[in-house]
Structures are given as structure tokens and as C-alpha cells.
Amino acid sequence: MIKAFLSKFETLEERLLSFLMLAIGLFPLFPNKLKPLPVVLLVLLTIWVAFKKKPKSVEKKKIWQPIVLSSLIVIYAISLLYTQDLKTGFKRLETGASLFLVPWLFYFLGSRIKLSRAHLKIVFHTYFWAAVLYAVIIIIFFMSIGYYSGEHNLEYCLSWLDGMLWGLSQHAIYASMILGIALLITPFIFKDYKGWKKVLIAIGFLMLIYMLFLMFRKGVVAAIIIAAFTYFLTNFKKIKKVSVLLITSVVLIAGIFMKDKISERVTEVFRKETYSQVDIEKSTSMRFAIYNCVVDDIKKSPWIGHGIGDGYELIENCLRDKHGIIFQDSKLRKNAHNQYLGIWLYTGLAGLLLFVFQLFLYYKKAITDKNVLFIQLLVFFSIVLLTENILDRATGVLLFALFLNMFFFMKLKAENKILQND
């Protein structure tokens, strides 16, 4: 079986690259301590290839790209000079290390090896089925702690998801991100299946939809919907009407089935009380209060920020002074819940502009390559960044760094049209 798998690739380097793609695909099922494994394999493969192949001269001229795309962490490091909380600052640097490493590693690797259709299929197919299995594991977990028997409510079960899920613990937001990326991948693998296997894909798709509606993180769901719309927009002429009707029907039925769970979280967005008084039990109300605090703190140091380590304490002090909210448990301390504001708070306007420029480079590359999935992932991350500090948490950092830099630096062979809109 392994021999047949490796026979698709001509060189040893391409075969080793296939194992890296497999590791990226299996990301949803890696325990948290093993989630950096794809980066470790990326380091080893880059070292191996660096001694075996010389880069093309044209790639040497593009060395400014990894410099720019890895420079946010450099700005973070500089901000340690004036941060008050060095411990938190160094921890954030450690968490964000992949933001520095991965662009450089893929740059060196991409200058020596090109992706093939087979490599991409490894990532897409493996990731989809790994995410489906992850959704099934969450369902079994909820069943074991009494959600489906009515012993415990959904919020109780979701709180256990972050800390008690058999080595795969994730906050519901990051679990939703993992599943959401699999949904975006689905159209790119569906055509590879025939007959009854398409039914399996459809069942997997339904499992992902169900779990996303069950957890219903508003920012993630909104990001998935808008990113999916990007796919329909770029493939409008090629998509069959029956497919659109079927997918829309599935989503609507799932929404109706889960309407009580969804309406409770959506209606709070439109209530006046959400913004006039702070309710720590309501995520939108808390976010609004946090955003006000963050903006106030940004105004105190708009150009260089307060330092990478100071976000928690600044927000904590503001919530206490302005709203009388005190969290006794240090694990409940709040970040900016908006990565753009968070970066501005940490490193000032210079850091924010640098990050926006990084996103611009990714978008420019994706549009130039007509890489629809790359565009979708960018739209997805760009929107989630509005509601979460995903680059302050390892899972978010790894998903962001691995997928975006893989597409940015790893050149697709000329025959590959799997991601293109032509």
C-alpha cells in the first residue's frame, strides 16, 4: 500500500514532501502537543532538500517575501523592550514562532520542489476525513457526558470540550475553525469520488455542518458563509443549479433543526441591551465592552503600542475600572477578541500596517494564481481575525501559517488546474 502511494512521485524529495502533506492533512486529529509536528517535518525536509538541490536564481530575488511575511514576530520581539509583562510576552513569542519559521521554510522548500496534483490531493482528502472523524469524536464525547440524554446542556458540554476531550481538547472557536476549513475543501475533492463514495462525502459534509451549527461560533460561521460565497461567485458558470439547491436545502434544514441554539446566539447581536449594559454571560456584550477598552488603551499609545505582553492586564484593569468586572480565575483573562486591534494594542500602528500588508501579499498571490481555495482561506481567516485573536493561540497560528504559506511559496506544476478557476 505504501509502495503504491509513493509510486506517484518521481523523486525522493517529492516522496518526502508527500509525508509532509499527509501530516498537514492529519492536523485535526493530532493531540495538542503533537500539532506542531507538520512544522517539525517541514524543518527536517527543508534541511534535507537544502543539501540536495540548489534554488533557482529567480527565487533568490524574492527573498524579500519571507522577510516581510515573517516580520510580525520580529516586531513582537522588539516590543518586549517596553512591555510590562515579560512572561506573557515570551509565551506569545513561543506560540507565534511558526509565523516566523513557516514562511522561511516554505520559501526554501518552494524554491527547490514544486507541488503536484497528487500532493494537493493528499492534503485535501486527508484533512477532510480527519475533520469528519474529529466531528464524530466530539459527538461521541458529548454523548458520553450526557448532552444527548439531557443530563447536561450544550454550554456545559462545550465548556468541557476545551480541556477534557481525550487529548484533542480545543475551545469551540478553534474546533469550529478546523471543521470550517474542511467544509471549504469539500468542493475540491467531491469530483474525485464516484458512485456510492460521493454519498460518503455527502454524509461527511452533513456531519461537519451539524457540528458547526451545534457549536455555532458566530464569527466562524459568518466567515465560512462569506468564503463559500466567494467559491460560488468565482465558479458561477460551472456550478450546477441542482448542487446549489441541494447545499442550500441542507444548510436551511440544519438551521431549522438547530434553530433554538442558533437564535439564542444570533438575537443577542440585535438587542439594544447587549451594548447598553455588560453581560458577562453573553459573548457579544462582552466583546463590545472589550473593544471599548482596547480602543481606549490604544489611544494611550497608538504608535508603538504597549508591548506584546500587556494586553491581558490592560483589558483586565479596564473591565474592572469601567464595568466592575473581576475574573478570579487567571484562565478567564480576556484578549482583544480582534486580532487587528490586538496587534495595534501590542505593537502600535506600525505593527498593524505591517500585518495588513502581509495579508495584501497573500491576496495578491492568490488572485494572480487564480487559486480559489487560497482566496477562500484568506477570506475565512480575514473575517475570523475580526472576532478572535487566533494568532495568540497555537492552533490558530498553525492553521494560518501552514495553509497560507504553503499556497504562497510552493509553486504548482503547470499541469495543475485543481485550484484554478479556468
RAJO-V318426 format. One record per backbone hydrogen bond with DSSP energy under -0.5 kcal/mol. CO is the residue of the C=O (numbers start at 1). NH is the residue of the N-H. E is the energy in kcal/mol with one decimal. If there is no record, write none. Layout:
BEGIN
[[CO NH E] [CO NH E]]
END
This chain:
BEGIN
[[1 5 -2.0] [2 6 -2.5] [3 7 -1.5] [5 8 -1.0] [6 9 -1.9] [11 15 -1.7] [12 16 -2.5] [13 17 -2.3] [14 18 -1.4] [15 19 -1.0] [16 19 -0.5] [16 20 -1.4] [17 21 -2.4] [18 22 -1.9] [19 23 -2.1] [20 24 -2.2] [21 25 -2.2] [22 26 -1.8] [24 27 -1.1] [26 29 -2.0] [26 30 -0.6] [27 30 -1.4] [31 34 -1.8] [31 35 -0.8] [32 35 -0.7] [34 37 -2.4] [35 38 -0.6] [36 39 -0.8] [36 40 -1.9] [37 41 -2.7] [38 42 -2.1] [39 43 -2.3] [40 44 -2.2] [41 45 -2.8] [42 46 -2.2] [43 47 -2.2] [44 48 -2.3] [45 49 -2.8] [46 50 -2.3] [47 51 -1.0] [48 51 -0.7] [48 52 -0.7] [49 52 -0.7] [49 53 -2.8] [56 59 -1.1] [56 60 -1.0] [57 61 -0.8] [59 62 -1.4] [60 63 -1.1] [62 65 -2.1] [62 66 -0.5] [63 67 -1.4] [64 68 -2.4] [65 69 -2.9] [66 70 -1.2] [68 71 -1.1] [70 73 -0.6] [70 74 -0.6] [71 75 -2.1] [72 76 -2.4] [73 77 -2.5] [74 78 -2.2] [75 79 -1.9] [76 80 -0.5] [77 80 -1.2] [78 81 -1.9] [79 82 -1.3] [79 83 -0.7] [84 86 -0.7] [85 89 -2.1] [86 90 -2.9] [87 91 -1.8] [88 92 -2.3] [89 93 -1.9] [90 94 -2.3] [91 95 -2.6] [92 96 -2.4] [94 97 -1.1] [95 98 -0.5] [96 99 -1.7] [96 100 -0.6] [97 100 -1.3] [97 101 -2.5] [98 102 -2.1] [100 104 -0.9] [101 105 -2.6] [102 106 -2.8] [103 107 -1.8] [104 108 -2.4] [105 109 -2.5] [106 110 -3.2] [107 111 -1.2] [109 112 -1.6] [109 113 -2.4] [111 56 -1.0] [115 413 -1.8] [116 120 -2.0] [117 121 -2.3] [118 122 -1.7] [119 123 -1.8] [120 124 -2.7] [121 125 -2.6] [121 126 -0.5] [122 126 -1.9] [123 127 -2.5] [124 128 -2.4] [125 129 -2.1] [126 130 -2.5] [127 131 -2.5] [128 132 -2.2] [129 133 -2.3] [130 134 -2.1] [131 135 -2.2] [132 136 -2.2] [133 137 -2.5] [134 138 -2.0] [135 139 -2.1] [136 140 -2.5] [137 141 -2.4] [138 142 -2.8] [139 143 -2.2] [140 144 -2.2] [141 145 -1.5] [142 147 -2.7] [143 146 -0.8] [146 151 -1.4] [146 152 -1.9] [147 150 -1.0] [153 157 -1.8] [154 158 -2.8] [155 159 -1.8] [156 160 -1.2] [157 161 -1.1] [158 162 -0.8] [160 164 -2.0] [161 163 -1.3] [161 165 -0.6] [161 170 -1.4] [164 166 -1.9] [165 168 -3.9] [167 32 -1.1] [171 174 -0.6] [171 175 -2.4] [172 176 -2.3] [173 177 -1.8] [174 178 -2.2] [175 179 -2.0] [176 180 -2.9] [177 181 -2.2] [178 182 -1.1] [179 183 -1.7] [180 184 -1.8] [181 185 -1.5] [182 186 -1.4] [183 187 -0.5] [185 188 -1.8] [185 189 -0.6] [186 189 -1.7] [186 190 -1.8] [187 191 -0.6] [189 192 -1.6] [190 193 -1.5] [194 197 -1.9] [195 198 -1.4] [195 199 -0.6] [196 200 -1.3] [197 201 -1.8] [198 202 -2.3] [199 203 -2.5] [200 204 -2.6] [201 205 -2.7] [202 206 -2.2] [203 207 -2.1] [204 208 -2.1] [205 209 -2.4] [206 210 -2.8] [207 211 -2.3] [208 212 -2.3] [209 213 -2.4] [210 214 -2.3] [211 215 -2.4] [212 216 -2.5] [216 218 -0.8] [217 221 -2.7] [218 222 -2.6] [219 223 -2.0] [220 224 -2.4] [221 225 -2.4] [222 226 -2.3] [223 227 -2.4] [224 228 -2.8] [225 229 -2.1] [226 230 -1.5] [227 231 -1.3] [228 232 -2.1] [229 233 -2.5] [230 234 -2.1] [231 235 -1.5] [233 236 -0.7] [235 238 -1.0] [235 239 -1.5] [240 243 -0.6] [240 244 -1.7] [241 245 -2.6] [242 246 -2.4] [243 247 -2.6] [244 248 -2.6] [245 249 -2.2] [246 250 -2.3] [247 251 -2.4] [248 252 -2.5] [249 253 -2.8] [250 254 -2.5] [251 255 -2.5] [252 256 -2.6] [253 257 -2.6] [254 258 -1.8] [256 259 -1.3] [258 262 -2.3] [259 263 -3.2] [260 264 -1.4] [261 265 -0.9] [262 265 -0.6] [262 266 -2.4] [263 267 -2.7] [264 268 -0.6] [266 269 -1.6] [266 270 -0.5] [267 270 -1.0] [267 271 -0.5] [268 271 -0.6] [271 274 -0.7] [272 275 -1.3] [272 276 -1.4] [273 277 -2.0] [278 280 -0.5] [279 282 -1.9] [281 283 -0.5] [282 286 -2.3] [283 287 -2.5] [284 288 -2.3] [285 289 -1.8] [286 290 -2.6] [287 291 -3.1] [288 292 -1.9] [289 293 -1.9] [290 294 -3.0] [291 295 -2.7] [292 296 -2.0] [293 297 -2.3] [294 298 -2.7] [295 299 -2.0] [296 300 -0.7] [297 300 -0.6] [297 301 -0.7] [298 301 -1.1] [301 305 -1.2] [302 349 -1.9] [303 350 -1.1] [307 310 -1.3] [310 314 -2.3] [311 315 -2.4] [312 316 -2.7] [313 317 -2.7] [314 318 -2.0] [315 319 -2.7] [316 320 -1.8] [317 321 -2.6] [318 322 -3.1] [318 323 -0.5] [319 323 -1.4] [319 325 -2.1] [320 324 -1.0] [324 326 -0.6] [326 328 -0.7] [328 330 -0.5] [329 332 -1.9] [330 333 -1.4] [338 342 -2.9] [339 343 -2.8] [340 344 -1.9] [341 345 -2.8] [342 346 -2.4] [343 347 -3.2] [344 348 -1.8] [345 306 -2.8] [346 307 -2.5] [347 351 -0.7] [348 352 -1.7] [349 353 -2.7] [350 354 -2.0] [351 355 -2.2] [352 356 -2.5] [353 357 -2.1] [354 358 -2.0] [355 359 -2.2] [356 360 -2.1] [357 361 -2.1] [358 362 -2.0] [359 363 -2.7] [360 364 -2.8] [361 365 -2.2] [362 366 -2.6] [363 367 -2.7] [364 368 -2.3] [365 369 -2.4] [366 370 -0.5] [366 371 -2.3] [367 370 -0.6] [370 372 -1.1] [370 421 -0.7] [371 375 -2.3] [372 376 -2.6] [373 377 -2.8] [374 378 -2.2] [375 379 -2.6] [376 380 -3.0] [377 381 -2.9] [378 382 -2.8] [379 383 -1.8] [380 384 -2.3] [381 385 -2.5] [383 386 -1.4] [384 387 -1.5] [384 388 -1.6] [385 339 -2.4] [385 340 -0.7] [388 339 -1.1] [388 390 -1.2] [389 392 -1.9] [390 393 -0.9] [393 397 -2.5] [394 398 -2.7] [395 399 -2.3] [396 400 -2.3] [397 401 -3.0] [398 402 -2.6] [399 403 -1.7] [400 404 -1.6] [401 405 -1.6] [402 406 -1.7] [403 407 -1.9] [404 408 -1.8] [405 409 -2.6] [405 410 -0.5] [406 410 -1.9] [409 411 -0.9] [411 115 -2.3] [413 416 -2.1] [415 417 -0.6] [417 420 -1.0] [419 372 -2.7] [420 422 -0.8]]
END
